[in-house]
C-alpha cells in the first residue's frame, strides 16, 4: 500500500503554464509528479507510470476522439490493482459536466482559480481514502492475513455483538490489553447513544452479510473519544450458518477534522469567519424557500463600510482588516442565530432575515448601523471610527431569487451612499441616519 508522502501524481492539462504551476505546487508539498498534455497522452502515461492520483483538466481538446471523460473512464478500467483517485479540475460550476465526470469515475473536483490550501487538503484526503479502499477490496485470503498482521485495527464479534477476536492494531488504537475486551460487548467501548446506533444496524448486518462505512464514536481505555469507520462482512461455517463477523475499524478522527477544515475553507471567509459568498447564497436560498413554503416574510439587506478605501489609505491594510473583523463581529452580535450574515467581497456584507417583514428588518438595520457607528478602533495613529450604509428590501414576489433581492438591496445601498452615507434606504422608501 502506498504512502501519502512522495506519492506520484499525474498532472493532465493542455496548458503548459497551468501544468507547471500545479507541478511546482505539488513538488513543494513533497509529491513527485509526471505530466500529460492531453487526455489521450494521459492514458499512456498512467499505464506506464502507475501514479497514485490524477489531476485531470475537465475540458481539453479531443485528440483521436478522446476527451477528458474518456480518459477518466479508461484510467478507471486500467486501475485494477490499487485505486488511484482522479481529481477533476474545472473552471465552471456546470452541474452536468461535474455529474458526467463522477459517472466516468472521478473521485472529486476542484474549481479554478485554484485555492491552493483547499487543493492540498483534498489531495491528502483522497490519498488517505485510496489507502482504505485498497485494504477493503482485498481477497478473502488477504483479508485473513490482514486480520492477523495488518496495521489496520480488526475485530470479530459473535451474533450478540460480543468481541471474540481483535488484532494488535486494534489493541494499540484502543490502548487495551486482550483481557480488557475479549468476550465483552463491543458496546462497552461506546457512549450509550452510539451503542444504540450500532445495535440498530447490527441485525441487518447479520442478515445481509455486509456492513459498509458505519461511523461510530468509541472510547479508548482512558476515556478519550475516537471516531471510527466500520466496514465488515459475516463469516459462515461449512453449513452456511453464521460464524462470526469480521470488521475493520479505521480511525477517522483526523479525517473528520480534515473534512471539517475542508468545509470551513470552502464555505468561510478566512478573514472574518463569516460565510463566504457561495455559502451565504446557498444558506439564504434554503431560508427563502422555507419562508415561501409557509407564506412567511423574508427580507435581505446589503451593508457596506463607508469610506473604507480612505481607512486603508490612511491607516494601512492591517488596520483595514481589523475594521472588517470588528464590523463583522458587531453585526453578528446584533442579529439572531437564525439570521444569515455573509461577506460578499471587499467591504460588502449581506444579511438574510427569515420570518422578518420589512418594518422589523429596518429596526434591525438601524440597530446594526447605530452599533457600528458607536464603535472605534484604537491604533498608534489615533482612533479609527467608521460607519456603514445599508439597503433593505423584502421578498415581494415568489419568483424573486436571492440574487435579485441582493441586487435590489445593493441599488438601495448605492442610494444610501449617494444621500450622505451612514444611513438606511429601504424598498419602502424609508431612510434613517
Kinemage of the C-alpha trace (Angstrom):
@kinemage 1
@onewidth
@group {chain A} dominant
@subgroup {mainchain}
@vectorlist {calphas} color= white
{ca unk a 1} P 0.000 0.000 0.000
{ca unk a 2} L 1.437 3.359 -0.951
{ca unk a 3} L 2.418 6.083 1.493
{ca unk a 4} L 0.914 9.521 1.005
{ca unk a 5} L 4.248 11.364 1.287
{ca unk a 6} L 6.145 11.310 -2.006
{ca unk a 7} L 3.158 9.855 -3.871
{ca unk a 8} L 3.432 10.111 -7.649
{ca unk a 9} L 0.712 12.378 -9.083
{ca unk a 10} L -0.143 12.653 -12.775
{ca unk a 11} L -0.972 16.222 -13.872
{ca unk a 12} L -3.035 16.448 -17.078
{ca unk a 13} L -3.880 19.743 -18.795
{ca unk a 14} L -3.374 21.193 -22.247
{ca unk a 15} L -1.963 24.429 -20.763
{ca unk a 16} L 1.781 24.127 -20.225
{ca unk a 17} L 1.738 27.112 -17.859
{ca unk a 18} L -1.040 25.660 -15.704
{ca unk a 19} L 0.689 22.266 -15.577
{ca unk a 20} L 3.883 23.973 -14.471
{ca unk a 21} L 2.029 25.812 -11.686
{ca unk a 22} L 0.439 22.569 -10.454
{ca unk a 23} L 3.710 20.643 -10.642
{ca unk a 24} L 5.620 23.325 -8.738
{ca unk a 25} L 2.964 23.348 -6.018
{ca unk a 26} L 2.842 19.559 -5.701
{ca unk a 27} L 6.630 19.247 -5.571
{ca unk a 28} L 6.764 21.918 -2.875
{ca unk a 29} L 4.448 19.708 -0.796
{ca unk a 30} L 6.683 16.641 -1.169
{ca unk a 31} L 4.922 14.832 -4.036
{ca unk a 32} L 6.558 13.570 -7.208
{ca unk a 33} L 4.882 14.368 -10.498
{ca unk a 34} L 4.507 13.225 -14.068
{ca unk a 35} L 2.693 15.117 -16.815
{ca unk a 36} L 0.456 14.730 -19.837
{ca unk a 37} L -0.726 17.464 -22.176
{ca unk a 38} L -3.834 15.688 -23.491
{ca unk a 39} L -6.435 13.156 -22.451
{ca unk a 40} L -5.002 10.627 -24.919
{ca unk a 41} L -1.485 11.057 -23.559
{ca unk a 42} L -2.804 10.745 -20.007
{ca unk a 43} L -3.931 7.178 -20.668
{ca unk a 44} L -0.473 6.159 -21.902
{ca unk a 45} L 1.354 7.922 -19.054
{ca unk a 46} L -0.951 6.383 -16.446
{ca unk a 47} L -0.375 2.884 -17.811
{ca unk a 48} L 3.392 3.402 -17.852
{ca unk a 49} L 3.924 5.293 -14.579
{ca unk a 50} L 1.059 3.972 -12.394
{ca unk a 51} L 0.605 7.219 -10.381
{ca unk a 52} L -1.266 7.266 -7.087
{ca unk a 53} L -3.516 10.172 -8.108
{ca unk a 54} L -4.552 12.011 -11.278
{ca unk a 55} L -5.296 15.746 -11.523
{ca unk a 56} L -7.258 15.978 -14.778
{ca unk a 57} L -8.412 19.085 -16.632
{ca unk a 58} L -12.147 18.787 -17.273
{ca unk a 59} L -12.206 20.354 -20.725
{ca unk a 60} L -9.355 19.712 -23.167
{ca unk a 61} L -9.284 19.453 -26.957
{ca unk a 62} L -10.078 15.955 -28.245
{ca unk a 63} L -7.214 14.036 -29.774
{ca unk a 64} L -8.107 10.932 -31.772
{ca unk a 65} L -11.641 11.283 -30.410
{ca unk a 66} L -10.519 11.023 -26.766
{ca unk a 67} L -11.617 13.720 -24.321
{ca unk a 68} L -11.201 14.122 -20.564
{ca unk a 69} L -14.206 11.959 -19.690
{ca unk a 70} L -12.931 9.176 -21.983
{ca unk a 71} L -9.560 9.330 -20.245
{ca unk a 72} L -11.265 9.174 -16.864
{ca unk a 73} L -13.155 6.010 -17.852
{ca unk a 74} L -10.084 4.335 -19.398
{ca unk a 75} L -7.946 5.041 -16.343
{ca unk a 76} L -10.600 3.543 -14.069
{ca unk a 77} L -10.691 0.423 -16.267
{ca unk a 78} L -6.895 0.051 -16.102
{ca unk a 79} L -6.615 0.845 -12.406
{ca unk a 80} L -7.413 -2.627 -11.104
{ca unk a 81} L -4.720 -3.378 -8.536
{ca unk a 82} L -4.780 -0.215 -6.473
{ca unk a 83} L -7.310 2.605 -6.566
{ca unk a 84} L -5.805 5.904 -7.760
{ca unk a 85} L -8.339 8.736 -7.329
{ca unk a 86} L -8.974 11.189 -10.170
{ca unk a 87} L -9.497 14.832 -9.192
{ca unk a 88} L -11.211 16.845 -11.935
{ca unk a 89} L -10.148 20.487 -12.333
{ca unk a 90} L -12.840 22.696 -13.853
{ca unk a 91} L -13.291 26.394 -14.472
{ca unk a 92} L -17.098 26.212 -14.315
{ca unk a 93} L -19.838 25.049 -11.949
{ca unk a 94} L -21.576 23.152 -14.763
{ca unk a 95} L -23.592 20.526 -12.870
{ca unk a 96} L -23.960 18.346 -15.976
{ca unk a 97} L -20.200 18.293 -16.576
{ca unk a 98} L -19.407 17.547 -12.943
{ca unk a 99} L -22.050 14.792 -12.840
{ca unk a 100} L -20.654 13.252 -16.035
{ca unk a 101} L -17.157 13.324 -14.533
{ca unk a 102} L -18.329 11.452 -11.451
{ca unk a 103} L -20.136 8.929 -13.660
{ca unk a 104} L -16.883 8.424 -15.556
{ca unk a 105} L -15.060 7.560 -12.353
{ca unk a 106} L -13.818 10.867 -10.919
{ca unk a 107} L -13.425 10.931 -7.137
{ca unk a 108} L -13.774 14.679 -6.608
{ca unk a 109} L -13.410 18.057 -8.316
{ca unk a 110} L -11.983 21.483 -7.611
{ca unk a 111} L -12.700 24.807 -9.293
{ca unk a 112} L -10.400 27.272 -10.972
{ca unk a 113} L -8.970 29.612 -9.882
{ca unk a 114} L -7.247 27.095 -7.630
{ca unk a 115} L -7.458 27.620 -3.895
{ca unk a 116} L -4.166 26.030 -3.022
{ca unk a 117} L -4.868 25.258 0.637
{ca unk a 118} L -8.128 23.558 -0.364
{ca unk a 119} L -6.353 21.567 -3.093
{ca unk a 120} L -3.701 20.398 -0.638
{ca unk a 121} L -6.342 19.170 1.840
{ca unk a 122} L -8.334 17.376 -0.867
{ca unk a 123} L -5.255 15.608 -2.227
{ca unk a 124} L -4.306 14.367 1.249
{ca unk a 125} L -7.883 13.325 1.966
{ca unk a 126} L -8.326 11.414 -1.293
{ca unk a 127} L -4.974 9.659 -0.958
{ca unk a 128} L -5.983 8.562 2.538
{ca unk a 129} L -9.304 7.302 1.164
{ca unk a 130} L -7.437 5.354 -1.502
{ca unk a 131} L -5.388 3.596 1.150
{ca unk a 132} L -8.526 2.485 2.984
{ca unk a 133} L -10.222 1.372 -0.245
{ca unk a 134} L -7.239 -0.773 -1.132
{ca unk a 135} L -7.473 -2.676 2.159
{ca unk a 136} L -11.218 -3.202 1.878
{ca unk a 137} L -11.089 -4.587 -1.668
{ca unk a 138} L -8.632 -7.319 -0.761
{ca unk a 139} L -9.444 -11.000 -1.287
{ca unk a 140} L -10.649 -13.326 1.466
{ca unk a 141} L -7.192 -14.785 1.898
{ca unk a 142} L -5.636 -11.354 2.117
{ca unk a 143} L -8.425 -10.255 4.465
{ca unk a 144} L -7.485 -13.048 6.870
{ca unk a 145} L -3.824 -12.174 6.625
{ca unk a 146} L -4.619 -8.533 7.255
{ca unk a 147} L -6.677 -9.527 10.297
{ca unk a 148} L -3.655 -11.264 11.769
{ca unk a 149} L -0.866 -8.907 10.713
{ca unk a 150} L -2.276 -5.658 9.353
{ca unk a 151} L -1.559 -2.257 10.888
{ca unk a 152} L -5.312 -1.607 10.451
{ca unk a 153} L -7.444 -2.440 13.507
{ca unk a 154} L -9.615 -5.559 13.022
{ca unk a 155} L -12.181 -7.206 15.258
{ca unk a 156} L -14.582 -10.147 15.154
{ca unk a 157} L -17.896 -10.400 17.013
{ca unk a 158} L -20.478 -13.053 17.729
{ca unk a 159} L -24.153 -12.626 16.888
{ca unk a 160} L -24.737 -10.715 20.164
{ca unk a 161} L -22.080 -8.121 19.436
{ca unk a 162} L -19.516 -9.605 21.816
{ca unk a 163} L -15.836 -9.373 20.890
{ca unk a 164} L -14.328 -12.762 20.006
{ca unk a 165} L -11.118 -11.623 18.308
{ca unk a 166} L -9.063 -8.468 17.776
{ca unk a 167} L -5.639 -7.819 16.327
{ca unk a 168} L -2.727 -5.907 17.822
{ca unk a 169} L -3.532 -2.753 15.855
{ca unk a 170} L -6.992 -2.701 17.452
{ca unk a 171} L -5.470 -3.075 20.929
{ca unk a 172} L -2.957 -0.322 20.183
{ca unk a 173} L -5.643 2.040 18.909
{ca unk a 174} L -7.804 1.453 21.985
{ca unk a 175} L -4.895 1.375 24.455
{ca unk a 176} L -6.069 -2.009 25.770
{ca unk a 177} L -4.770 -5.469 26.516
{ca unk a 178} L -6.531 -8.593 25.219
{ca unk a 179} L -8.160 -9.481 28.600
{ca unk a 180} L -9.701 -5.986 28.716
{ca unk a 181} L -12.053 -6.760 25.827
{ca unk a 182} L -12.268 -10.468 24.949
{ca unk a 183} L -15.796 -11.783 25.446
{ca unk a 184} L -17.129 -8.369 26.332
{ca unk a 185} L -19.708 -6.388 24.410
{ca unk a 186} L -18.467 -4.032 21.727
{ca unk a 187} L -20.919 -1.595 23.328
{ca unk a 188} L -18.663 -1.370 26.381
{ca unk a 189} L -16.354 0.816 24.295
{ca unk a 190} L -19.069 3.293 23.266
{ca unk a 191} L -21.287 6.052 24.604
{ca unk a 192} L -24.823 4.715 25.046
{ca unk a 193} L -26.292 6.550 22.066
{ca unk a 194} L -23.591 5.117 19.797
{ca unk a 195} L -24.285 1.576 21.036
{ca unk a 196} L -27.973 2.044 20.223
{ca unk a 197} L -26.957 3.246 16.766
{ca unk a 198} L -24.785 0.177 16.247
{ca unk a 199} L -27.401 -2.271 17.531
{ca unk a 200} L -29.961 -0.697 15.201
{ca unk a 201} L -27.693 -1.664 12.285
{ca unk a 202} L -26.453 -4.987 13.655
{ca unk a 203} L -29.436 -7.231 12.728
{ca unk a 204} L -29.316 -6.106 9.083
{ca unk a 205} L -25.531 -6.619 9.124
{ca unk a 206} L -26.036 -10.217 10.242
{ca unk a 207} L -28.825 -10.782 7.695
{ca unk a 208} L -27.174 -9.144 4.679
{ca unk a 209} L -23.645 -10.266 5.483
{ca unk a 210} L -22.106 -6.852 4.908
{ca unk a 211} L -21.578 -3.584 6.742
{ca unk a 212} L -20.292 -0.515 4.917
{ca unk a 213} L -18.937 2.806 6.156
{ca unk a 214} L -20.697 2.903 9.516
{ca unk a 215} L -19.262 5.770 11.551
{ca unk a 216} L -19.258 5.480 15.340
{ca unk a 217} L -17.693 7.181 18.314
{ca unk a 218} L -15.796 4.850 20.649
{ca unk a 219} L -13.792 5.454 23.815
{ca unk a 220} L -10.322 4.099 24.412
{ca unk a 221} L -9.131 2.755 27.756
{ca unk a 222} L -8.503 6.289 29.031
{ca unk a 223} L -11.952 7.530 28.038
{ca unk a 224} L -10.759 9.593 25.070
{ca unk a 225} L -13.207 9.571 22.171
{ca unk a 226} L -12.224 8.357 18.707
{ca unk a 227} L -14.308 8.437 15.540
{ca unk a 228} L -14.050 5.131 13.675
{ca unk a 229} L -15.495 3.869 10.423
{ca unk a 230} L -16.575 0.221 10.332
{ca unk a 231} L -16.587 -1.943 7.250
{ca unk a 232} L -17.337 -5.592 7.772
{ca unk a 233} L -18.559 -8.907 6.488
{ca unk a 234} L -20.079 -12.017 8.011
{ca unk a 235} L -18.178 -15.304 8.032
{ca unk a 236} L -20.228 -18.512 7.700
{ca unk a 237} L -19.403 -22.068 8.660
{ca unk a 238} L -19.394 -25.040 6.279
{ca unk a 239} L -23.173 -25.404 6.635
{ca unk a 240} L -23.770 -21.775 5.714
{ca unk a 241} L -24.686 -20.763 9.256
{ca unk a 242} L -23.434 -17.603 10.942
{ca unk a 243} L -19.992 -17.998 12.457
{ca unk a 244} L -18.759 -14.518 13.319
{ca unk a 245} L -18.278 -11.050 11.886
{ca unk a 246} L -15.020 -9.624 10.583
{ca unk a 247} L -14.708 -5.834 10.741
{ca unk a 248} L -12.007 -3.325 10.008
{ca unk a 249} L -12.125 -0.179 12.136
{ca unk a 250} L -10.451 2.803 10.567
{ca unk a 251} L -9.636 5.623 12.964
{ca unk a 252} L -11.009 8.604 11.033
{ca unk a 253} L -10.731 11.172 13.824
{ca unk a 254} L -8.124 13.135 11.867
{ca unk a 255} L -10.025 12.613 8.620
{ca unk a 256} L -13.204 14.048 10.149
{ca unk a 257} L -11.199 17.027 11.378
{ca unk a 258} L -9.839 17.398 7.842
{ca unk a 259} L -13.365 17.203 6.398
{ca unk a 260} L -14.459 19.904 8.827
{ca unk a 261} L -11.493 22.006 7.760
{ca unk a 262} L -12.318 21.431 4.090
{ca unk a 263} L -15.877 22.513 4.776
{ca unk a 264} L -14.627 25.587 6.611
{ca unk a 265} L -12.233 26.509 3.792
{ca unk a 266} L -14.949 26.018 1.182
{ca unk a 267} L -17.673 27.996 2.967
{ca unk a 268} L -15.993 30.541 5.241
{ca unk a 269} L -14.375 33.892 4.620
{ca unk a 270} L -10.881 33.438 6.025
{ca unk a 271} L -10.540 36.978 7.426
{ca unk a 272} L -13.867 37.495 9.195
{ca unk a 273} L -15.017 33.926 9.815
{ca unk a 274} L -18.355 34.732 8.185
{ca unk a 275} L -19.979 32.734 5.410
{ca unk a 276} L -18.367 33.462 2.056
{ca unk a 277} L -20.384 34.489 -0.990
{ca unk a 278} L -21.182 30.954 -2.175
{ca unk a 279} L -22.090 29.676 1.283
{ca unk a 280} L -24.246 32.719 2.007
{ca unk a 281} L -26.323 32.271 -1.136
{ca unk a 282} L -26.681 28.506 -0.533
{ca unk a 283} L -27.951 29.013 3.030
{ca unk a 284} L -30.067 32.033 2.083
{ca unk a 285} L -31.765 30.060 -0.695
{ca unk a 286} L -32.781 27.393 1.806
{ca unk a 287} L -34.149 30.058 4.153
{ca unk a 288} L -36.013 31.841 1.329
{ca unk a 289} L -37.644 28.630 0.120
{ca unk a 290} L -38.668 27.727 3.674
{ca unk a 291} L -40.347 31.115 4.092
{ca unk a 292} L -42.077 30.775 0.727
{ca unk a 293} L -43.345 27.327 1.618
{ca unk a 294} L -45.102 28.573 4.743
{ca unk a 295} L -46.035 32.020 3.432
{ca unk a 296} L -43.787 33.813 5.901
{ca unk a 297} L -41.942 37.106 5.262
{ca unk a 298} L -38.308 37.236 4.226
{ca unk a 299} L -36.021 40.244 3.903
{ca unk a 300} L -32.417 40.846 2.877
{ca unk a 301} L -30.046 43.739 3.359
{ca unk a 302} L -26.771 44.840 1.843
{ca unk a 303} L -24.245 46.641 4.049
{ca unk a 304} L -21.073 48.497 3.103
{ca unk a 305} L -18.414 50.208 5.252
{ca unk a 306} L -18.313 53.895 4.396
{ca unk a 307} L -15.025 55.390 3.136
{ca unk a 308} L -13.256 52.078 3.620
{ca unk a 309} L -10.627 52.905 0.989
{ca unk a 310} L -9.725 56.002 2.956
{ca unk a 311} L -9.253 53.894 6.086
{ca unk a 312} L -6.883 51.594 4.194
{ca unk a 313} L -5.010 54.510 2.627
{ca unk a 314} L -4.667 56.427 5.902
{ca unk a 315} L -4.056 53.686 8.433
{ca unk a 316} L -2.866 50.769 6.324
{ca unk a 317} L -4.357 47.454 5.261
{ca unk a 318} L -3.679 45.793 8.625
{ca unk a 319} L -5.961 48.328 10.307
{ca unk a 320} L -8.436 47.886 7.441
{ca unk a 321} L -8.520 44.160 8.125
{ca unk a 322} L -9.150 44.818 11.819
{ca unk a 323} L -12.032 47.120 10.902
{ca unk a 324} L -13.561 44.371 8.732
{ca unk a 325} L -13.279 41.884 11.585
{ca unk a 326} L -14.694 44.275 14.173
{ca unk a 327} L -17.616 45.313 11.973
{ca unk a 328} L -18.322 41.644 11.224
{ca unk a 329} L -18.330 40.752 14.921
{ca unk a 330} L -20.528 43.740 15.807
{ca unk a 331} L -23.064 42.908 13.090
{ca unk a 332} L -23.149 39.293 14.264
{ca unk a 333} L -23.942 40.500 17.792
{ca unk a 334} L -26.952 42.473 16.577
{ca unk a 335} L -28.790 39.710 14.693
{ca unk a 336} L -30.474 36.447 15.669
{ca unk a 337} L -28.949 32.990 15.382
{ca unk a 338} L -31.391 32.184 12.560
{ca unk a 339} L -30.305 35.218 10.540
{ca unk a 340} L -27.600 34.708 7.925
{ca unk a 341} L -24.622 37.055 7.681
{ca unk a 342} L -22.060 36.777 4.910
{ca unk a 343} L -19.162 38.721 3.444
{ca unk a 344} L -19.753 39.026 -0.281
{ca unk a 345} L -16.401 40.631 -1.025
{ca unk a 346} L -14.256 43.601 -0.035
{ca unk a 347} L -16.167 45.719 2.466
{ca unk a 348} L -19.591 44.448 1.320
{ca unk a 349} L -21.772 42.269 3.532
{ca unk a 350} L -25.253 40.789 3.269
{ca unk a 351} L -27.795 39.676 5.860
{ca unk a 352} L -30.781 37.429 5.173
{ca unk a 353} L -33.576 37.657 7.745
{ca unk a 354} L -36.075 34.780 7.613
{ca unk a 355} L -39.504 35.259 9.218
{ca unk a 356} L -38.907 39.030 9.131
{ca unk a 357} L -41.003 41.693 7.433
{ca unk a 358} L -39.639 44.981 6.110
{ca unk a 359} L -40.572 47.061 9.163
{ca unk a 360} L -38.793 44.723 11.548
{ca unk a 361} L -35.818 44.414 9.186
{ca unk a 362} L -35.428 48.205 9.205
{ca unk a 363} L -35.366 48.137 13.008
{ca unk a 364} L -32.628 45.501 12.858
{ca unk a 365} L -30.713 47.512 10.256
{ca unk a 366} L -30.896 50.621 12.431
{ca unk a 367} L -29.659 48.648 15.433
{ca unk a 368} L -26.697 47.412 13.375
{ca unk a 369} L -25.967 50.888 11.996
{ca unk a 370} L -26.000 52.527 15.448
{ca unk a 371} L -23.842 49.783 16.987
{ca unk a 372} L -21.176 50.139 14.294
{ca unk a 373} L -21.259 53.950 14.466
{ca unk a 374} L -20.648 53.834 18.227
{ca unk a 375} L -17.561 51.646 17.850
{ca unk a 376} L -13.983 52.809 17.406
{ca unk a 377} L -10.623 51.117 16.940
{ca unk a 378} L -7.596 52.388 18.818
{ca unk a 379} L -4.355 52.459 16.806
{ca unk a 380} L -0.932 54.048 17.201
{ca unk a 381} L -2.040 56.624 14.650
{ca unk a 382} L -5.167 57.510 16.602
{ca unk a 383} L -8.719 56.260 16.941
{ca unk a 384} L -10.438 54.953 13.827
{ca unk a 385} L -14.195 55.440 13.624
{ca unk a 386} L -16.369 54.063 10.896
{ca unk a 387} L -19.953 53.883 9.722
{ca unk a 388} L -21.987 51.717 7.373
{ca unk a 389} L -24.646 52.308 4.773
{ca unk a 390} L -27.464 49.804 4.352
{ca unk a 391} L -30.012 48.864 1.704
{ca unk a 392} L -33.014 46.764 2.768
{ca unk a 393} L -35.564 45.011 0.561
{ca unk a 394} L -38.284 42.412 1.252
{ca unk a 395} L -39.276 39.387 -0.786
{ca unk a 396} L -42.406 40.525 -2.601
{ca unk a 397} L -42.604 38.021 -5.475
{ca unk a 398} L -42.334 34.254 -5.138
{ca unk a 399} L -40.246 34.180 -8.303
{ca unk a 400} L -37.576 36.521 -6.921
{ca unk a 401} L -34.221 34.878 -6.294
{ca unk a 402} L -31.756 35.900 -3.623
{ca unk a 403} L -29.530 37.245 -6.393
{ca unk a 404} L -32.333 39.563 -7.498
{ca unk a 405} L -33.060 40.632 -3.930
{ca unk a 406} L -29.390 41.349 -3.283
{ca unk a 407} L -29.241 43.398 -6.473
{ca unk a 408} L -32.241 45.446 -5.318
{ca unk a 409} L -30.715 45.897 -1.869
{ca unk a 410} L -27.417 46.899 -3.494
{ca unk a 411} L -29.173 49.595 -5.501
{ca unk a 412} L -30.724 50.903 -2.288
{ca unk a 413} L -27.286 50.765 -0.669
{ca unk a 414} L -25.893 52.889 -3.504
{ca unk a 415} L -28.744 55.315 -2.914
{ca unk a 416} L -27.814 55.492 0.779
{ca unk a 417} L -24.220 56.275 -0.223
{ca unk a 418} L -25.393 58.951 -2.635
{ca unk a 419} L -27.622 60.536 0.030
{ca unk a 420} L -24.806 61.031 2.508
{ca unk a 421} L -23.772 57.604 3.883
{ca unk a 422} L -24.283 56.254 7.417
{ca unk a 423} L -27.949 55.709 6.621
{ca unk a 424} L -30.522 53.138 5.606
{ca unk a 425} L -32.576 53.072 2.431
{ca unk a 426} L -35.358 50.542 2.045
{ca unk a 427} L -37.662 49.286 -0.648
{ca unk a 428} L -40.481 51.175 1.045
{ca unk a 429} L -38.632 54.461 0.795
{ca unk a 430} L -37.663 54.545 4.495
{ca unk a 431} L -34.472 56.341 5.388
{ca unk a 432} L -32.608 56.522 8.681
{ca unk a 433} L -29.396 58.289 9.622
